[in-house]
Amino acid sequence: MSFFKLSAASLLLASVTMASLPAQANLSQQQSAAIVKAYDGTDPADFKQFLGKLAGSELAKVDQLDETLKLYLASKPLNAEQQDEINRLLGLYTRIKYGKAATETLRELVEIPTVRKDGVPQHENPEFLKIADKIKALAEGFGLQFRNIDNRVYEITLGEGKEVIGIHAHADVVPVNPDNWKLKDGTKLDPFKVTLVGDRMYGRGTEDDKNGIVVALYALKVAKDEKLPLARQFKLLVDTTEETTGDAIPYYFARNATPDYNLALDGGYPVVIAEKGYGTVMATFAKRAGSGKGAEVINLTGGLATNQIPGSSVATLVGDKPAELAKALEKAGADYVKRHGGDFSIDAKVDDKQVLLTVTGVSAHSSEPESGVNPVARMLDFLNGVQKQVPLKHNHITDAARYASDNWGLDYLGKKLGVGFNDTFMGPLTTSLTFVGMDDKALKLAVNLRIPKGKSLDTLKSEISDKLGTWARGSHTSVAFDYTLDEPMYRNPEGEWVKALLAVASENLGMKHEFGSSAGATSVHDLPNGVQFGLAMPDVKYTGHNDNEFKTVEQFMLDLQIVSEMVARIGQMPKL
């Protein structure tokens, strides 16, 4: 997810008082790493046995950790700092004992291709029935309560009490183009099998968001096995429509109480308190026969979903002389690439009597277009401009190319259309050409928006629709526009619980003690006390929605460690 660090000015604006921080565990990031290194590969029977072995080691003598261990093992009272140290050690224990098992569980979930199928409601999709059974078996095997709410949301519960903490993750994943899943050395990957290359676990869902389901399940298992005196209840809510319609969570809350606190394991570290709004401008061009002289573009591919920038876009052309057409497109393409940065490619080849024109860029999550190179935008802009060198018949595809080039271009900040704006904390409005859909009636082309605070949705919609309407009339183009805009989320973080979350993540990861903002929306967007708590690192390209999506083994282990400590710490706090 795109992630922006909070400036001092923004801190004041947010009324966040950082002076009253919670007790900080003495256990440093370096000491934690040393403990993991010393005990990795061991299989302690339980937490107390692990602590008993640690108590007799040299590692326990650092920063008086041995005193904390001595008191805990003797069931003596601990101060707040010592209790936080025990919670941190529980996170390390979870990683050491269950790291391999959690990795295998992730592998099993990735192998279930939970992608939306056209014409099949998500709750009737056989793959979701399969993953529901798998999660149920895991949860009940861990001694946790499981409920399947009409195959929309899978609920896993631990603990009792009036206060409820909702942990949110999702089982659905974005579509894949298997042909694009290959490494630079030519190694082909199966999107629905975890392939380990170096420290990277490749596979759809390893980053977004089956990893979140796995680490939460094991964190709750350890809390139950160790009989932690939880002061409140945890509910892991596994969404099935987060990447598509988003209707599963509302369905759940229409029938069940809303948790008092809500954490999404589907965003950025350390704690994200703001999410941009999600928007779509969908342009529909009715299919029309080609007119004029030249070759004709008869098909176009792009993204498979509005929230992903694909790795490539392919146009199919027909003409009287395919070889000459391909050669002309190759020459024009080479010039276009050179003029526009050289960080993508354009290739044309004859395929039977047709010519396949391919623009290859760099795939990205649509929330961070700056991390990719958008082939859809470049394809449309190229098709619109190439007609001086390579004549093309005018049809619905060239109409779409002209629309995209004139109004959006290669810019992803809305500047060409004149609607761009920026918020100091949340960052800029982004506008990415993503989805291309074609059938025998029309071509649909989506621009995905990520909307910060600073401008009302009515104002933004009015600005965009007025400008696009003026263009359509002036260009005499028949096009229909649909707009879907969602408000950004901005929370003023208050309470001991959010300070504790910030401490757990920032101390484990060696990060600044600052809240953050995300361009990606999650299922806590409209929920009370909703924040993102990982599992992606800021300033590192987010690979969810990308071709060759991956999670590093080390980051997955850190996620397991951090979420386990979080459950222990937040669950046992006297007051949130």
C-alpha positions as CSV (number, residue, x, y, z in Angstrom):
1,M,0.0,0.0,0.0
2,S,1.2,3.6,-0.6
3,F,2.3,5.0,2.6
4,F,3.1,8.5,3.7
5,K,4.9,9.4,6.9
6,L,3.3,11.8,9.3
7,S,5.1,15.2,9.6
8,A,5.3,17.2,12.7
9,A,2.7,19.6,11.4
10,S,0.3,16.8,10.7
11,L,0.8,15.5,14.2
12,L,-0.4,18.8,15.5
13,L,-3.3,18.8,13.1
14,A,-4.2,15.3,14.2
15,S,-4.1,16.3,17.9
16,V,-1.9,13.3,18.5
17,T,0.0,13.7,21.8
18,M,3.1,11.6,21.6
19,A,4.4,12.6,25.0
20,S,2.3,10.1,26.9
21,L,3.7,7.0,25.4
22,P,3.0,3.5,26.9
23,A,5.7,1.6,28.7
24,Q,8.4,0.5,26.3
25,A,9.8,-3.0,26.4
26,N,13.5,-3.2,27.1
27,L,13.8,-6.0,24.6
28,S,15.4,-4.4,21.6
29,Q,15.1,-5.3,18.0
30,Q,18.7,-6.5,18.0
31,Q,18.1,-8.7,21.1
32,S,15.0,-10.1,19.6
33,A,16.9,-11.1,16.5
34,A,19.6,-12.7,18.6
35,I,17.0,-14.8,20.5
36,V,15.4,-15.9,17.2
37,K,18.8,-16.9,15.8
38,A,19.7,-18.9,18.9
39,Y,16.4,-20.8,19.2
40,D,15.3,-21.1,15.6
41,G,14.7,-24.7,14.6
42,T,14.0,-25.8,18.2
43,D,10.5,-27.0,19.2
44,P,9.7,-25.9,22.7
45,A,6.9,-27.7,24.4
46,D,5.2,-24.5,25.5
47,F,6.0,-20.9,26.3
48,K,7.2,-21.5,29.9
49,Q,9.7,-24.2,28.7
50,F,11.0,-21.7,26.1
51,L,11.4,-19.0,28.8
52,G,13.0,-21.5,31.1
53,K,15.7,-22.3,28.5
54,L,16.1,-18.6,27.8
55,A,16.5,-17.7,31.5
56,G,19.6,-19.9,31.7
57,S,21.3,-18.3,28.7
58,E,23.6,-15.4,28.2
59,L,20.9,-13.6,26.2
60,A,18.8,-13.2,29.4
61,K,21.5,-11.1,31.0
62,V,21.1,-8.2,28.6
63,D,19.1,-5.3,30.0
64,Q,18.1,-7.3,33.1
65,L,15.8,-9.6,31.1
66,D,16.7,-12.4,33.5
67,E,14.9,-10.5,36.3
68,T,11.7,-10.3,34.3
69,L,12.0,-14.0,33.5
70,K,12.6,-14.9,37.1
71,L,9.5,-13.1,38.3
72,Y,7.3,-14.5,35.5
73,L,8.4,-18.1,36.0
74,A,7.7,-17.7,39.7
75,S,4.2,-16.3,39.0
76,K,5.2,-13.0,40.7
77,P,3.7,-9.6,39.7
78,L,5.3,-7.7,36.9
79,N,5.4,-4.0,36.2
80,A,4.1,-2.7,32.9
81,E,7.5,-2.7,31.2
82,Q,8.2,-6.3,32.3
83,Q,4.7,-7.4,31.1
84,D,5.5,-5.9,27.7
85,E,8.8,-7.8,27.6
86,I,6.9,-11.1,28.2
87,N,4.4,-10.2,25.5
88,R,7.3,-9.6,23.1
89,L,8.9,-12.9,24.0
90,L,5.5,-14.6,23.3
91,G,5.7,-13.2,19.8
92,L,9.2,-14.6,19.4
93,Y,8.1,-17.9,20.8
94,T,5.2,-18.1,18.2
95,R,7.6,-17.4,15.4
96,I,10.1,-20.0,16.6
97,K,7.5,-22.7,17.3
98,Y,5.0,-22.2,14.6
99,G,6.9,-20.5,11.8
100,K,7.2,-23.6,9.6
101,A,3.6,-24.7,10.2
102,A,2.3,-21.2,9.4
103,T,4.3,-21.2,6.2
104,E,2.7,-24.5,5.2
105,T,-0.7,-23.1,6.0
106,L,-0.1,-20.1,3.8
107,R,1.0,-22.5,1.0
108,E,-2.3,-24.5,1.4
109,L,-4.5,-21.3,1.3
110,V,-2.7,-19.9,-1.8
111,E,-3.4,-23.2,-3.7
112,I,-7.1,-22.4,-3.5
113,P,-7.8,-20.0,-6.4
114,T,-10.3,-17.7,-4.7
115,V,-10.8,-15.4,-7.7
116,R,-14.2,-14.1,-8.6
117,K,-15.9,-16.0,-11.4
118,D,-18.2,-14.2,-13.8
119,G,-21.8,-15.1,-13.4
120,V,-21.2,-16.9,-10.1
121,P,-22.1,-15.2,-6.8
122,Q,-19.0,-15.2,-4.5
123,H,-20.8,-17.1,-1.8
124,E,-21.6,-19.9,-4.3
125,N,-18.2,-20.1,-5.8
126,P,-16.8,-23.6,-5.1
127,E,-13.4,-22.3,-4.3
128,F,-14.8,-20.2,-1.5
129,L,-16.7,-23.2,-0.1
130,K,-13.3,-25.0,-0.2
131,I,-11.4,-22.3,1.6
132,A,-14.2,-22.0,4.2
133,D,-13.8,-25.7,5.0
134,K,-10.1,-25.3,5.3
135,I,-10.2,-22.3,7.6
136,K,-12.9,-24.0,9.7
137,A,-10.7,-27.1,10.1
138,L,-7.7,-24.9,11.1
139,A,-9.7,-22.8,13.6
140,E,-11.4,-25.8,15.3
141,G,-8.2,-27.7,15.3
142,F,-6.7,-24.8,17.2
143,G,-9.6,-24.8,19.7
144,L,-11.1,-21.6,18.4
145,Q,-14.8,-21.0,17.7
146,F,-15.7,-20.9,14.0
147,R,-18.9,-19.6,12.3
148,N,-19.5,-19.4,8.6
149,I,-21.9,-16.5,8.0
150,D,-23.7,-17.7,4.8
151,N,-20.3,-18.1,3.1
152,R,-19.8,-14.3,3.1
153,V,-17.6,-13.9,6.2
154,Y,-15.8,-16.5,8.2
155,E,-15.7,-15.6,11.9
156,I,-13.1,-17.0,14.3
157,T,-13.6,-16.1,18.0
158,L,-11.4,-16.3,21.1
159,G,-12.2,-15.0,24.6
160,E,-15.1,-13.4,26.3
161,G,-16.1,-10.0,27.6
162,K,-18.2,-7.1,26.5
163,E,-15.4,-5.4,24.4
164,V,-14.7,-6.9,21.1
165,I,-11.6,-6.4,18.9
166,G,-12.2,-7.2,15.2
167,I,-9.2,-8.4,13.3
168,H,-9.9,-8.1,9.5
169,A,-8.4,-10.1,6.7
170,H,-9.7,-11.4,3.4
171,A,-9.7,-14.6,1.5
172,D,-10.4,-13.3,-2.0
173,V,-7.6,-12.4,-4.4
174,V,-7.4,-10.4,-7.6
175,P,-7.3,-12.1,-11.0
176,V,-4.1,-13.3,-12.6
177,N,-2.8,-13.5,-16.2
178,P,-0.6,-16.7,-15.8
179,D,1.4,-15.8,-18.9
180,N,2.8,-12.8,-17.1
181,W,4.0,-14.8,-14.1
182,K,7.6,-15.4,-14.9
183,L,10.9,-14.1,-13.5
184,K,13.6,-12.2,-15.5
185,D,15.6,-15.4,-16.0
186,G,12.6,-17.0,-17.7
187,T,11.5,-19.1,-14.7
188,K,7.7,-19.6,-15.0
189,L,5.6,-19.4,-11.8
190,D,2.3,-20.9,-11.0
191,P,0.2,-18.0,-9.4
192,F,-1.6,-20.6,-7.2
193,K,1.3,-22.4,-5.8
194,V,3.9,-20.9,-3.4
195,T,7.3,-21.0,-5.1
196,L,10.3,-20.2,-2.9
197,V,13.1,-18.3,-4.7
198,G,15.7,-17.1,-2.3
199,D,13.8,-15.4,0.5
200,R,10.7,-14.7,-1.6
201,M,7.5,-16.8,-1.5
202,Y,5.8,-16.1,-4.8
203,G,2.1,-16.7,-5.2
204,R,-1.3,-14.9,-5.4
205,G,-2.4,-14.0,-1.9
206,T,1.0,-14.3,-0.2
207,E,1.0,-10.5,0.3
208,D,-2.7,-9.7,-0.2
209,D,-4.1,-11.1,2.0
210,K,-4.0,-14.8,2.9
211,N,-0.9,-14.0,4.9
212,G,-3.1,-12.0,7.3
213,I,-5.5,-14.9,7.8
214,V,-2.6,-17.2,8.7
215,V,-0.7,-15.0,11.2
216,A,-4.0,-14.1,13.0
217,L,-5.0,-17.7,13.3
218,Y,-1.7,-18.7,14.8
219,A,-1.6,-15.7,17.1
220,L,-5.1,-16.6,18.5
221,K,-4.0,-20.2,18.8
222,V,-1.0,-19.3,21.0
223,A,-3.1,-17.0,23.1
224,K,-5.5,-19.8,23.8
225,D,-2.9,-22.5,24.3
226,E,-1.1,-20.3,26.9
227,K,-4.3,-19.5,28.6
228,L,-3.7,-15.7,28.5
229,P,-6.0,-13.9,30.9
230,L,-7.7,-11.9,28.1
231,A,-9.8,-9.0,29.3
232,R,-11.8,-8.9,26.0
233,Q,-12.9,-10.9,23.0
234,F,-11.2,-11.2,19.6
235,K,-13.0,-11.9,16.4
236,L,-11.0,-12.7,13.2
237,L,-13.3,-11.7,10.4
238,V,-12.3,-13.2,7.0
239,D,-14.0,-11.2,4.2
240,T,-14.7,-12.9,0.8
241,T,-15.5,-9.8,-1.3
242,E,-12.8,-7.2,-0.3
243,E,-11.3,-7.1,-3.8
244,T,-14.6,-6.9,-5.7
245,T,-18.1,-5.9,-4.6
246,G,-17.3,-5.3,-0.9
247,D,-20.8,-6.4,0.1
248,A,-19.8,-9.3,2.5
249,I,-18.8,-7.2,5.5
250,P,-22.0,-5.1,5.3
251,Y,-23.9,-8.3,5.1
252,Y,-22.2,-9.6,8.2
253,F,-22.8,-6.4,10.2
254,A,-26.5,-6.3,9.2
255,R,-26.7,-9.5,11.2
256,N,-24.0,-9.2,13.9
257,A,-22.7,-6.6,16.2
258,T,-19.9,-4.3,15.1
259,P,-16.6,-4.8,17.1
260,D,-15.6,-1.9,19.3
261,Y,-12.1,-1.8,17.8
262,N,-11.1,-2.9,14.3
263,L,-7.7,-3.7,12.9
264,A,-7.0,-4.5,9.2
265,L,-4.1,-6.8,8.6
266,D,-4.2,-5.6,5.0
267,G,-2.3,-2.4,4.8
268,G,0.8,-0.7,6.1
269,Y,3.0,-0.7,9.2
270,P,3.2,0.6,11.8
271,V,-0.3,2.0,12.3
272,V,-2.3,3.6,9.5
273,I,-5.0,6.1,10.6
274,A,-6.1,7.4,7.2
275,E,-7.1,5.8,4.0
276,K,-7.8,7.5,0.7
277,G,-11.3,7.1,-0.8
278,Y,-11.8,4.7,-3.7
279,G,-13.3,5.9,-6.9
280,T,-13.9,4.7,-10.5
281,V,-14.7,6.6,-13.7
282,M,-16.0,4.0,-16.1
283,A,-16.3,5.0,-19.7
284,T,-18.4,2.9,-22.1
285,F,-17.9,3.0,-25.8
286,A,-20.6,1.3,-27.9
287,K,-19.1,-1.1,-30.5
288,R,-19.1,0.4,-34.0
289,A,-17.8,-0.7,-37.3
290,G,-14.5,0.8,-38.5
291,S,-14.6,3.7,-40.9
292,G,-11.9,5.3,-43.0
293,K,-8.7,3.8,-44.4
294,G,-6.0,1.8,-42.8
295,A,-5.6,-1.1,-40.5
296,E,-8.2,-1.8,-37.8
297,V,-7.8,-2.5,-34.1
298,I,-10.3,-5.3,-33.4
299,N,-9.4,-6.2,-29.8
300,L,-7.7,-4.7,-26.7
301,T,-6.7,-6.2,-23.4
302,G,-5.7,-4.5,-20.2
303,G,-6.2,-5.0,-16.5
304,L,-8.6,-7.6,-15.2
305,A,-9.8,-5.5,-12.3
306,T,-10.1,-1.8,-11.6
307,N,-7.7,-2.0,-8.6
308,Q,-4.7,-3.4,-10.5
309,I,-2.3,-2.0,-13.0
310,P,-1.4,-5.0,-15.3
311,G,2.1,-5.8,-16.6
312,S,1.0,-5.7,-20.2
313,S,-1.6,-4.6,-22.7
314,V,-2.2,-6.3,-26.1
315,A,-4.0,-4.9,-29.1
316,T,-5.0,-7.0,-32.1
317,L,-4.9,-5.4,-35.5
318,V,-5.9,-6.6,-39.0
319,G,-4.6,-5.1,-42.3
320,D,-4.0,-6.0,-45.9
321,K,-0.3,-6.5,-45.4
322,P,0.4,-7.9,-41.9
323,A,4.2,-8.0,-42.2
324,E,4.4,-4.4,-43.3
325,L,2.0,-3.3,-40.6
326,A,4.0,-5.0,-37.9
327,K,7.2,-3.5,-39.1
328,A,5.7,0.0,-39.2
329,L,4.3,-0.4,-35.6
330,E,7.7,-1.7,-34.4
331,K,9.4,1.4,-35.8
332,A,6.8,3.8,-34.4
333,G,6.9,2.0,-31.1
334,A,10.6,2.2,-30.7
335,D,10.4,6.0,-31.2
336,Y,7.5,6.3,-28.8
337,V,9.4,4.4,-26.1
338,K,12.5,6.5,-26.5
339,R,10.4,9.7,-26.2
340,H,8.6,8.5,-23.1
341,G,11.4,7.4,-20.7
342,G,12.5,4.0,-22.1
343,D,11.2,2.1,-19.1
344,F,8.7,0.0,-21.1
345,S,8.6,-1.8,-24.4
346,I,6.4,-2.0,-27.5
347,D,6.5,-5.0,-29.7
348,A,4.6,-6.0,-32.8
349,K,4.5,-9.5,-34.4
350,V,2.5,-11.2,-37.1
351,D,0.2,-13.9,-35.8
352,D,-1.5,-15.7,-38.7
353,K,-3.2,-12.9,-40.6
354,Q,-3.3,-10.6,-37.6
355,V,-0.8,-8.4,-35.8
356,L,-0.4,-8.5,-32.1
357,L,0.8,-5.2,-30.6
358,T,2.1,-5.6,-27.0
359,V,3.0,-2.9,-24.6
360,T,4.9,-4.3,-21.6
361,G,5.2,-2.2,-18.5
362,V,5.5,-2.9,-14.8
363,S,2.5,-4.1,-12.8
364,A,1.4,-2.4,-9.6
365,H,-1.4,-2.0,-7.1
366,S,-3.6,0.8,-8.4
367,S,-3.2,2.6,-5.1
368,E,0.5,3.3,-5.8
369,P,0.7,3.9,-9.6
370,E,4.1,5.6,-9.0
371,S,5.6,2.1,-8.3
372,G,4.6,0.7,-11.8
373,V,4.7,1.6,-15.4
374,N,1.2,1.6,-16.8
375,P,0.9,-0.3,-20.1
376,V,-2.8,0.5,-20.5
377,A,-2.2,4.2,-20.5
378,R,0.8,3.8,-22.9
379,M,-1.1,1.5,-25.3
380,L,-4.0,3.9,-25.6
381,D,-1.8,7.0,-25.9
382,F,0.4,5.2,-28.6
383,L,-2.7,4.0,-30.6
384,N,-4.0,7.6,-30.6
385,G,-0.8,9.1,-31.7
386,V,0.5,6.5,-34.1
387,Q,-2.2,7.2,-36.7
388,K,0.1,9.8,-38.4
389,Q,2.6,7.1,-39.2
390,V,0.2,4.1,-39.4
391,P,-3.3,4.9,-40.6
392,L,-6.1,3.2,-38.5
393,K,-9.8,2.9,-39.1
394,H,-11.9,4.8,-36.6
395,N,-14.0,2.6,-34.3
396,H,-14.9,2.2,-30.6
397,I,-11.3,1.3,-29.7
398,T,-9.7,4.3,-31.3
399,D,-12.5,6.4,-29.7
400,A,-11.3,5.0,-26.3
401,A,-7.7,5.7,-27.2
402,R,-8.5,9.3,-28.1
403,Y,-10.5,9.7,-24.8
404,A,-7.7,8.3,-22.7
405,S,-4.9,10.3,-24.4
406,D,-6.8,13.6,-24.4
407,N,-8.0,13.5,-20.8
408,W,-5.7,11.3,-18.8
409,G,-2.5,10.7,-20.8
410,L,0.5,9.1,-19.0
411,D,-0.1,11.3,-16.0
412,Y,-1.5,9.6,-12.9
413,L,-2.2,12.7,-10.8
414,G,-5.2,14.1,-12.7
415,K,-3.1,17.0,-13.9
416,K,-4.0,16.6,-17.6
417,L,-7.7,16.7,-16.9
418,G,-7.0,19.6,-14.4
419,V,-8.6,18.0,-11.3
420,G,-5.4,17.1,-9.3
421,F,-5.0,18.2,-5.7
422,N,-2.9,17.1,-2.7
423,D,-3.3,16.7,1.1
424,T,-0.2,17.3,3.2
425,F,-0.7,14.1,5.2
426,M,-2.6,11.8,2.8
427,G,-0.8,12.7,-0.4
428,P,-2.2,13.4,-3.9
429,L,-5.2,12.3,-5.8
430,T,-4.2,9.5,-8.2
431,T,-5.9,8.6,-11.4
432,S,-4.9,5.3,-13.1
433,L,-6.2,3.7,-16.3
434,T,-6.7,0.1,-15.2
435,F,-9.5,-2.1,-16.4
436,V,-10.3,-2.8,-20.1
437,G,-13.3,-4.9,-20.8
438,M,-14.7,-5.8,-24.2
439,D,-17.7,-7.8,-25.4
440,D,-19.8,-7.9,-28.6
441,K,-21.6,-4.7,-27.5
442,A,-19.1,-2.3,-26.0
443,L,-15.7,-1.5,-24.7
444,K,-15.4,-0.4,-21.0
445,L,-12.4,1.5,-19.8
446,A,-11.9,2.3,-16.1
447,V,-9.9,5.0,-14.4
448,N,-9.2,4.1,-10.8
449,L,-9.1,7.1,-8.4
450,R,-7.6,7.3,-4.9
451,I,-9.0,10.3,-3.2
452,P,-7.4,12.1,-0.2
453,K,-9.2,14.6,2.1
454,G,-9.3,18.2,1.0
455,K,-12.1,18.3,-1.6
456,S,-15.7,17.2,-1.3
457,L,-16.8,14.2,-3.5
458,D,-19.5,16.3,-5.0
459,T,-17.0,19.0,-6.1
460,L,-14.6,16.4,-7.5
461,K,-17.3,14.5,-9.4
462,S,-18.7,17.8,-10.8
463,E,-15.2,18.9,-11.9
464,I,-14.5,15.5,-13.7
465,S,-18.0,15.2,-15.3
466,D,-18.0,18.8,-16.5
467,K,-14.6,18.4,-18.2
468,L,-15.3,15.0,-19.7
469,G,-18.7,16.1,-20.9
470,T,-17.1,19.1,-22.6
471,W,-14.6,16.9,-24.2
472,A,-17.2,14.4,-25.5
473,R,-19.3,17.1,-27.0
474,G,-16.3,18.9,-28.6
475,S,-14.9,15.7,-30.0
476,H,-18.3,14.4,-31.1
477,T,-17.6,11.1,-29.3
478,S,-20.4,8.8,-28.2
479,V,-19.5,7.7,-24.7
480,A,-21.3,7.1,-21.4
481,F,-19.7,7.8,-18.1
482,D,-20.4,6.1,-14.7
483,Y,-19.0,7.5,-11.5
484,T,-18.4,5.8,-8.1
485,L,-16.7,7.8,-5.4
486,D,-16.1,6.9,-1.8
487,E,-15.1,9.2,1.0
488,P,-11.6,9.1,2.4
489,M,-11.1,7.8,6.0
490,Y,-9.3,10.0,8.5
491,R,-9.1,9.1,12.2
492,N,-7.8,11.1,15.1
493,P,-6.1,8.3,17.1
494,E,-6.8,8.3,20.8
495,G,-6.5,5.9,23.6
496,E,-4.0,3.5,25.1
497,W,-4.8,0.8,22.5
498,V,-3.6,2.7,19.5
499,K,-0.4,3.8,21.4
500,A,0.2,0.2,22.2
501,L,-0.2,-0.8,18.6
502,L,2.2,1.8,17.5
503,A,4.8,0.7,20.1
504,V,4.5,-3.0,19.1
505,A,5.0,-2.4,15.4
506,S,7.6,0.3,15.5
507,E,9.8,-1.3,18.2
508,N,9.8,-4.7,16.4
509,L,10.5,-3.2,13.0
510,G,12.9,-0.4,14.1
511,M,10.6,2.2,12.7
512,K,9.9,5.8,13.7
513,H,7.1,6.2,16.2
514,E,4.7,7.8,13.7
515,F,1.3,7.2,12.4
516,G,0.8,6.8,8.7
517,S,-1.7,7.2,5.8
518,S,-2.5,4.7,3.0
519,A,-3.8,5.1,-0.5
520,G,-5.3,1.6,-0.2
521,A,-8.7,1.2,1.4
522,T,-9.5,-1.8,3.6
523,S,-12.6,-3.3,5.2
524,V,-12.2,-1.1,8.3
525,H,-12.7,2.1,6.2
526,D,-16.1,2.8,7.7
527,L,-15.9,1.0,11.0
528,P,-15.4,2.5,14.5
529,N,-11.8,2.7,15.8
530,G,-10.6,1.3,12.6
531,V,-6.9,1.3,11.7
532,Q,-4.5,-0.7,9.5
533,F,-1.9,-2.7,11.5
534,G,0.5,-4.0,8.8
535,L,1.3,-6.2,7.1
536,A,3.2,-4.3,4.5
537,M,6.3,-2.2,5.0
538,P,6.3,1.5,4.0
539,D,8.8,2.6,1.4
540,V,8.9,-1.0,-0.1
541,K,6.9,-1.7,-3.2
542,Y,3.7,-3.5,-2.4
543,T,3.4,-6.6,-4.6
544,G,-0.2,-7.5,-3.9
545,H,-2.2,-7.2,-7.2
546,N,1.1,-7.4,-9.2
547,D,2.3,-10.1,-11.5
548,N,4.8,-12.2,-9.5
549,E,3.2,-11.2,-6.1
550,F,5.4,-12.3,-3.2
551,K,6.1,-12.2,0.5
552,T,9.5,-12.6,1.9
553,V,10.0,-15.3,4.5
554,E,11.6,-12.9,6.9
555,Q,8.7,-10.4,6.7
556,F,6.1,-13.2,7.1
557,M,8.0,-14.4,10.2
558,L,8.0,-10.8,11.5
559,D,4.3,-10.5,10.8
560,L,3.6,-13.7,12.8
561,Q,5.8,-12.4,15.7
562,I,4.2,-8.9,15.7
563,V,0.5,-10.0,15.5
564,S,1.1,-12.6,18.2
565,E,2.5,-9.9,20.5
566,M,-0.3,-7.5,19.6
567,V,-3.0,-10.1,20.6
568,A,-1.3,-10.7,23.9
569,R,-0.7,-7.0,24.7
570,I,-4.1,-5.6,23.6
571,G,-6.0,-8.5,24.9
572,Q,-4.6,-8.1,28.5
573,M,-4.6,-4.3,28.8
574,P,-6.8,-3.3,31.7
575,K,-8.3,-0.4,29.7
576,L,-8.1,0.5,26.0
